[in-house]
């Protein structure tokens, strides 16, 4: 029954049936197998606290059965949950347990190749991607996983390798690595007892890195494949969140709001579970309402986003980006500038570097339009933080061109934004350019049902 529920796209019901199977199991080892499947179903349903509870129970059952390597594997999966997937939790992850879990998992794994590979991957996720020693740990985890023939452990290590590329400003390499991970897993059956969450996470990470790299075409394709996974068939709030972000950035706002309504229906039907991992989509929907002048609708979706994200473990910074986007549209660059409390160079985790290019672009633009004394320096720093993201870089160059009253450079930025599939920023650039191009931009914004852009004056001259 659990397997059928999972195949039908009911991961929450599958979790409950797997737990029931564990209670009815004739032995501890069979119970451990069922409990790990229950944990995988819980992760697919984005209820991470339940997944941690079930992995603990699976490890305990395996230990009672005398299967120490299996117990080690489940403990390693808990470590990964705490550091790799905190967006699935409904509260701050108990990171103080990490050292104990690593020590216990290492002891239990002994020299078992499969368990050792997963423990090494978990240790890599617990470390900082900025630490060179972490790269060595990833290499060891990959080598061990390949020796053991464990594609799930290999995928987990590849995921941390993607994080290393992200934090080091190598967005193209990160996106390529994330795509490779999908290709690596695509032939696997998508079942709870075969590590379905690893497949789901691969699609999530690939979509997020494509967004970070400003490749909205690839991001849409991946978000649609994520939406169409059979494990999401009956719970579309799990399926539509990333696609809501992509369509909002691309300017396909009718689609954003249509997806948002499906999200709300299924999220409410599921009991309004908390999962910060889904809050970016609802924040994007709120911003689209705001750009269309519907402040009441925006408030509703902001409330929903806050309900999903009951804590802020990651400081992802998508909220500053989307809020600044709206304030800049309304001609309030001073307020937008005040939103940005940190420099993009200071982002120190893979969670927030996913939004570093987008954040940096508006961090610089708001300073230019507000006449901020650090505008020139912000443009210089933003160029580094937006490297690899053609949309964010075009916004930065547009800001410099606007301050310098360089019409040709403004139009060049508009063309880059059009080619990148970012309709809103293309139209915004035309309006900022003025002259006959302003009319084209305003017409495009009207077609998107956006409110008219507020006028902006040139307050400073910025050297390129």
C-alpha positions as CSV (number, residue, x, y, z in Angstrom):
1,X,0.0,0.0,0.0
2,X,2.8,2.4,0.8
3,X,4.5,1.7,-2.5
4,X,1.3,2.3,-4.4
5,X,0.6,5.6,-2.5
6,X,4.1,6.8,-3.3
7,X,3.7,5.9,-7.0
8,X,0.4,7.7,-7.1
9,X,2.0,10.9,-5.8
10,X,0.8,10.8,-2.2
11,X,4.1,10.9,-0.2
12,X,2.4,11.8,3.1
13,X,0.1,8.8,2.9
14,X,3.0,6.6,1.8
15,X,4.9,7.7,4.9
16,X,2.1,6.7,7.2
17,X,1.7,3.3,5.5
18,X,5.4,2.6,5.6
19,X,5.3,3.3,9.3
20,X,2.4,0.9,9.7
21,X,4.4,-1.7,7.8
22,X,7.3,-1.2,10.2
23,X,5.0,-1.8,13.1
24,X,3.8,-5.1,11.5
25,X,7.3,-6.2,10.4
26,X,8.3,-9.7,11.6
27,X,11.8,-8.5,12.5
28,X,13.9,-5.5,13.3
29,X,15.7,-5.5,9.9
30,X,12.5,-5.5,8.0
31,X,11.3,-2.6,10.2
32,X,14.5,-0.7,9.5
33,X,13.9,-1.0,5.8
34,X,10.3,0.2,6.1
35,X,11.3,3.1,8.4
36,X,14.0,4.4,6.0
37,X,11.4,4.3,3.2
38,X,9.0,6.2,5.4
39,X,11.8,8.8,6.0
40,X,12.3,9.1,2.2
41,X,8.6,9.7,1.7
42,X,8.6,12.3,4.4
43,X,11.5,14.2,2.7
44,X,9.6,14.1,-0.6
45,X,6.6,15.6,1.3
46,X,8.9,18.3,2.7
47,X,8.3,17.4,6.3
48,X,12.0,17.2,7.4
49,X,11.4,16.9,11.1
50,X,9.4,13.7,10.5
51,X,12.2,12.4,8.2
52,X,14.8,12.9,11.0
53,X,12.6,11.1,13.5
54,X,12.2,8.2,11.1
55,X,15.8,8.0,10.2
56,X,16.6,7.8,13.9
57,X,14.0,5.0,14.3
58,X,15.5,3.2,11.3
59,X,19.0,3.4,12.7
60,X,17.8,2.1,16.1
61,X,16.0,-0.8,14.5
62,X,19.1,-1.7,12.4
63,X,21.3,-1.5,15.4
64,X,19.0,-3.9,17.3
65,X,19.1,-6.2,14.3
66,X,22.9,-6.2,14.4
67,X,23.2,-4.4,11.1
68,X,25.6,-1.6,12.2
69,X,26.5,-0.3,8.6
70,X,22.8,0.2,7.9
71,X,22.4,2.1,11.1
72,X,25.4,4.2,10.1
73,X,23.9,5.0,6.8
74,X,20.7,6.3,8.4
75,X,22.7,8.5,10.8
76,X,24.6,9.9,7.9
77,X,21.3,10.8,6.3
78,X,20.3,12.7,9.4
79,X,23.6,14.7,9.2
80,X,22.8,15.6,5.6
81,X,19.3,16.7,6.5
82,X,20.7,19.1,9.1
83,X,23.2,20.7,6.8
84,X,22.0,20.1,3.3
85,X,18.2,20.3,3.6
86,X,17.3,22.7,6.5
87,X,14.6,24.2,4.2
88,X,12.6,21.1,4.9
89,X,12.5,21.7,8.6
90,X,9.9,23.6,10.6
91,X,12.4,25.0,13.0
92,X,16.1,25.7,13.4
93,X,18.2,22.5,12.8
94,X,19.9,21.1,15.9
95,X,23.4,21.5,14.6
96,X,24.9,20.8,18.0
97,X,24.2,17.1,17.4
98,X,26.4,16.9,14.3
99,X,29.7,16.0,16.0
100,X,28.1,13.2,18.0
101,X,26.2,11.9,14.9
102,X,29.4,11.9,12.8
103,X,31.4,10.1,15.5
104,X,28.7,7.5,16.0
105,X,28.1,6.9,12.3
106,X,31.9,6.6,11.7
107,X,32.1,3.9,14.4
108,X,29.1,2.0,13.2
109,X,30.2,2.1,9.5
110,X,33.6,0.6,10.4
111,X,35.1,-0.5,7.0
112,X,31.8,-1.2,5.2
113,X,32.2,0.5,1.8
114,X,28.6,1.7,1.3
115,X,28.2,3.1,4.8
116,X,31.6,4.7,4.8
117,X,30.9,6.4,1.5
118,X,27.7,7.9,2.8
119,X,29.3,9.0,6.1
120,X,32.1,10.7,4.1
121,X,29.5,12.5,2.0
122,X,27.6,13.6,5.2
123,X,30.8,14.9,6.7
124,X,31.4,16.9,3.5
125,X,28.0,18.5,3.8
126,X,28.7,19.3,7.5
127,X,31.8,21.2,6.5
128,X,32.2,24.6,4.8
129,X,32.4,24.7,1.0
130,X,34.9,27.5,1.5
131,X,37.3,25.2,3.3
132,X,39.9,23.6,0.9
133,X,39.9,20.5,3.2
134,X,36.2,20.1,2.3
135,X,37.1,19.5,-1.3
136,X,39.5,16.7,-0.3
137,X,36.7,15.1,1.7
138,X,34.4,15.3,-1.3
139,X,37.0,13.6,-3.4
140,X,37.3,10.8,-0.9
141,X,33.5,10.4,-0.7
142,X,33.3,10.2,-4.5
143,X,36.1,7.7,-4.7
144,X,34.6,5.5,-2.0
145,X,31.1,5.7,-3.4
146,X,32.3,4.6,-6.8
147,X,34.3,1.7,-5.3
148,X,31.1,0.7,-3.4
149,X,28.9,1.1,-6.4
150,X,26.5,3.3,-4.5
151,X,25.1,6.0,-6.8
152,X,23.1,7.7,-4.0
153,X,26.2,8.4,-2.0
154,X,28.0,9.6,-5.2
155,X,25.1,11.9,-5.9
156,X,25.2,13.3,-2.4
157,X,28.9,14.1,-2.8
158,X,28.4,15.6,-6.2
159,X,25.8,17.9,-4.6
160,X,28.4,19.3,-2.2
161,X,30.8,19.7,-5.1
162,X,28.1,21.9,-6.7
163,X,28.0,24.0,-3.6
164,X,31.8,24.5,-3.8
165,X,31.5,25.8,-7.3
166,X,28.7,28.1,-6.3
167,X,30.5,29.8,-3.4
168,X,33.6,30.3,-5.6
169,X,31.6,32.3,-8.2
170,X,31.7,29.5,-10.8
171,X,28.1,29.6,-11.6
172,X,28.4,27.9,-15.0
173,X,30.4,25.1,-13.5
174,X,27.9,24.7,-10.7
175,X,25.0,24.5,-13.2
176,X,26.9,22.0,-15.3
177,X,27.7,19.9,-12.3
178,X,24.0,19.9,-11.2
179,X,22.9,18.8,-14.7
180,X,25.5,16.0,-14.6
181,X,24.0,14.8,-11.3
182,X,20.5,14.6,-12.9
183,X,21.9,12.6,-15.9
184,X,23.6,10.3,-13.3
185,X,20.3,9.6,-11.5
186,X,17.7,9.8,-14.3
187,X,17.7,6.0,-15.0
188,X,17.0,5.1,-11.4
189,X,13.5,4.1,-10.4
190,X,11.7,6.9,-8.4
191,X,10.6,5.0,-5.4
192,X,10.9,5.6,-1.7
193,X,12.9,2.4,-1.1
194,X,15.4,3.4,-3.8
195,X,16.3,6.9,-2.5
196,X,13.6,9.0,-4.3
197,X,14.5,12.1,-2.4
198,X,18.0,12.1,-3.9
199,X,16.4,12.3,-7.4
200,X,14.1,15.1,-6.2
201,X,16.9,17.0,-4.7
202,X,18.9,16.7,-7.9
203,X,16.1,18.5,-9.8
204,X,15.7,21.1,-7.1
205,X,19.4,21.9,-7.0
206,X,19.7,22.0,-10.8
207,X,16.8,24.4,-11.1
208,X,18.2,26.6,-8.4
209,X,21.7,26.7,-10.0
210,X,20.1,27.6,-13.3
211,X,18.3,30.5,-11.7
212,X,21.5,31.5,-10.0
213,X,23.3,31.5,-13.4
214,X,20.5,33.5,-15.0
215,X,19.7,30.8,-17.5
216,X,15.9,31.1,-17.3
217,X,15.4,28.8,-20.3
218,X,17.2,25.9,-18.6
219,X,15.6,26.8,-15.3
220,X,12.1,26.6,-16.8
221,X,12.8,23.3,-18.4
222,X,14.2,21.9,-15.2
223,X,11.3,23.3,-13.1
224,X,8.8,21.7,-15.4
225,X,10.6,18.4,-15.1
226,X,10.5,18.8,-11.4
227,X,6.8,19.6,-11.5
228,X,6.1,16.5,-13.6
229,X,7.8,14.0,-11.3
230,X,5.2,11.4,-10.4
231,X,5.9,11.8,-6.7
232,X,4.2,15.2,-7.0
233,X,1.1,14.2,-8.9
234,X,-1.4,14.8,-6.0
235,X,0.5,17.5,-4.1
236,X,1.2,20.4,-6.5
237,X,2.4,22.8,-3.8
238,X,5.5,20.6,-3.8
239,X,5.7,20.7,-7.6
240,X,5.1,24.3,-8.5
241,X,7.2,26.4,-6.1
242,X,10.3,26.6,-8.3
243,X,8.3,27.2,-11.5
244,X,6.6,30.1,-9.8
245,X,10.1,31.7,-9.2
246,X,11.2,31.1,-12.8
247,X,8.1,32.5,-14.4
248,X,8.1,35.6,-12.1
249,X,11.7,36.4,-13.1
250,X,11.0,35.8,-16.7
251,X,7.9,38.1,-16.7
252,X,5.4,35.3,-17.5
253,X,3.2,36.7,-14.7
254,X,-0.2,35.2,-15.7
255,X,1.4,31.8,-15.4
256,X,3.0,32.7,-12.1
257,X,-0.4,33.5,-10.5
258,X,-2.1,30.5,-12.1
259,X,0.5,28.3,-10.6
260,X,0.2,30.1,-7.3
261,X,-3.5,29.4,-7.0
262,X,-2.8,25.7,-7.5
263,X,-0.1,25.9,-4.9
264,X,-2.5,27.5,-2.4
265,X,-5.2,24.9,-3.0
266,X,-3.0,21.9,-2.4
267,X,-1.0,23.5,0.4
268,X,-4.2,24.2,2.3
269,X,-5.5,20.7,1.5
270,X,-2.2,19.3,3.0
271,X,-2.8,21.1,6.2
272,X,-0.5,24.1,5.6
273,X,2.7,22.4,6.5
274,X,5.8,24.6,7.1
275,X,8.7,24.1,4.7
276,X,11.0,27.1,4.1
277,X,12.2,25.5,1.0
278,X,8.9,26.4,-0.7
279,X,8.7,30.0,0.5
280,X,10.6,31.5,-2.5
281,X,7.7,30.7,-4.8
282,X,5.1,32.3,-2.6
283,X,7.3,35.4,-2.2
284,X,7.7,35.6,-6.0
285,X,3.9,35.4,-6.4
286,X,3.5,38.2,-3.8
287,X,5.9,40.4,-5.8
288,X,3.9,39.8,-9.0
289,X,0.8,41.0,-7.2
290,X,2.6,44.0,-6.0
291,X,4.0,44.9,-9.5
292,X,0.4,44.7,-10.7
293,X,-0.7,47.1,-8.0
294,X,-2.6,44.5,-5.9
295,X,-1.2,45.3,-2.5
296,X,-3.9,43.2,-0.7
297,X,-3.0,40.2,-2.8
298,X,0.7,40.8,-2.1
299,X,0.0,40.9,1.6
300,X,-1.9,37.6,1.4
301,X,1.0,35.9,-0.3
302,X,3.6,37.4,2.0
303,X,1.6,36.0,5.0
304,X,1.7,32.6,3.3
305,X,5.4,32.9,2.7
306,X,6.0,33.7,6.3
307,X,3.8,30.8,7.4
308,X,5.9,28.5,5.3
309,X,9.2,29.9,6.5
310,X,8.9,29.9,10.3
311,X,12.6,30.5,10.7
312,X,15.5,31.9,8.7
313,X,18.4,29.4,9.0
314,X,19.9,30.3,5.6
315,X,19.5,34.0,5.0
316,X,18.8,33.2,1.4
317,X,18.1,36.9,0.6
318,X,15.4,36.3,-2.0
319,X,13.1,38.5,0.1
320,X,15.4,41.6,-0.2
321,X,15.7,41.0,-3.9
322,X,11.9,40.8,-4.5
323,X,11.1,43.7,-2.2
324,X,13.7,45.9,-3.8
325,X,12.4,44.9,-7.2
326,X,9.0,46.3,-6.3
327,X,10.3,49.4,-4.6
328,X,12.5,50.3,-7.6
329,X,9.5,49.8,-9.9
330,X,7.6,52.3,-7.7
331,X,10.4,54.8,-7.9
332,X,11.6,54.4,-4.3
333,X,15.3,53.6,-4.6
334,X,16.2,55.1,-1.2
335,X,13.9,52.6,0.5
336,X,15.3,49.8,-1.7
337,X,18.8,50.7,-0.7
338,X,17.9,50.5,3.0
339,X,16.7,46.9,2.5
340,X,20.2,45.6,1.8
341,X,21.8,45.1,5.1
342,X,24.9,43.1,3.9
343,X,27.3,43.1,1.0
344,X,27.0,40.2,-1.5
345,X,30.7,39.5,-1.0
346,X,30.0,38.5,2.6
347,X,27.6,35.6,1.7
348,X,29.1,32.6,3.2
349,X,26.9,29.6,2.5
350,X,25.6,27.8,-0.6
351,X,22.1,28.8,0.4
352,X,22.5,32.5,0.0
353,X,25.1,32.4,-2.9
354,X,22.2,31.0,-5.0
355,X,20.7,34.5,-4.8
356,X,24.0,36.5,-4.6
357,X,24.0,37.6,-8.3
358,X,20.3,38.8,-8.2
359,X,20.9,40.5,-4.8
360,X,24.1,42.2,-6.0
361,X,22.4,43.6,-9.1
362,X,19.7,45.4,-7.2
363,X,22.1,46.3,-4.4
364,X,24.0,48.3,-7.0
365,X,21.1,49.6,-9.0
366,X,19.3,50.9,-5.9
367,X,22.4,52.7,-4.8
368,X,22.9,54.3,-8.2
369,X,19.3,55.5,-8.5
370,X,19.3,56.8,-4.9
371,X,22.5,58.7,-5.3
372,X,24.2,56.7,-2.6
373,X,27.8,57.8,-1.9
374,X,29.0,54.2,-2.3
375,X,27.3,53.7,-5.7
376,X,30.6,53.5,-7.7
377,X,32.1,51.0,-5.4
378,X,28.9,48.9,-5.3
379,X,28.9,48.7,-9.1
380,X,32.5,47.5,-9.1
381,X,31.8,44.8,-6.4
382,X,28.5,43.8,-8.1
383,X,30.3,43.1,-11.4
384,X,32.3,40.3,-9.6
385,X,29.2,38.9,-7.8
386,X,27.2,38.8,-11.0
387,X,29.8,37.1,-13.1
388,X,28.2,34.1,-14.8
389,X,24.7,35.5,-14.6
390,X,24.0,37.5,-17.8
391,X,20.7,39.0,-16.5
392,X,22.2,40.3,-13.2
393,X,25.3,41.5,-15.1
394,X,23.1,43.4,-17.6
395,X,21.2,45.1,-14.8
396,X,24.5,46.3,-13.3
397,X,25.8,47.6,-16.6
398,X,22.4,49.2,-17.2
399,X,22.8,51.0,-13.9
400,X,26.2,52.3,-14.8
401,X,25.0,53.4,-18.2
402,X,22.0,55.1,-16.7
403,X,24.2,57.2,-14.4
404,X,26.5,58.1,-17.3
405,X,23.5,58.9,-19.6
406,X,24.9,56.4,-22.1
407,X,21.9,55.6,-24.3
408,X,23.7,53.1,-26.5
409,X,24.9,51.1,-23.5
410,X,21.4,51.2,-22.1
411,X,20.0,49.7,-25.4
412,X,22.8,47.1,-25.4
413,X,21.8,46.0,-21.9
414,X,18.1,45.9,-23.0
415,X,19.1,43.6,-25.9
416,X,21.0,41.3,-23.6
417,X,18.0,41.1,-21.2
418,X,15.7,40.3,-24.1
419,X,17.9,37.6,-25.4
420,X,18.1,36.1,-21.8
421,X,14.3,35.9,-21.7
422,X,13.9,38.4,-18.9
423,X,10.9,40.3,-20.2
424,X,10.3,42.6,-17.2
425,X,13.9,43.8,-17.0
426,X,14.0,44.3,-20.8
427,X,10.9,46.5,-20.6
428,X,12.2,48.4,-17.5
429,X,15.4,49.1,-19.4
430,X,13.5,50.6,-22.3
431,X,11.5,52.8,-20.0
432,X,14.7,54.0,-18.2
433,X,16.3,54.7,-21.6
434,X,13.6,57.2,-22.4
435,X,12.8,58.8,-25.8
436,X,11.0,56.6,-28.3
437,X,12.1,53.5,-26.5
438,X,10.2,54.5,-23.4
439,X,6.9,54.0,-25.2
440,X,7.9,50.4,-26.2
441,X,8.8,49.6,-22.7
442,X,5.6,51.0,-21.2
443,X,3.6,49.1,-23.8
444,X,5.3,45.8,-22.8
445,X,4.7,46.5,-19.1
446,X,1.1,47.2,-19.8
447,X,0.8,43.9,-21.6
448,X,2.2,42.3,-18.4
449,X,-0.5,44.1,-16.5
450,X,2.2,46.0,-14.5
451,X,1.4,49.4,-13.0
452,X,3.3,52.2,-14.8
453,X,6.9,52.6,-13.7
454,X,7.6,55.7,-11.6
455,X,9.9,58.3,-13.1
456,X,13.6,58.2,-12.0
457,X,16.1,61.0,-12.2
458,X,19.8,60.8,-12.7
459,X,21.4,61.8,-9.4
460,X,25.1,61.0,-9.9
461,X,27.7,60.3,-12.5
462,X,29.3,56.9,-12.2
463,X,32.5,56.1,-14.1
464,X,32.6,52.8,-15.9
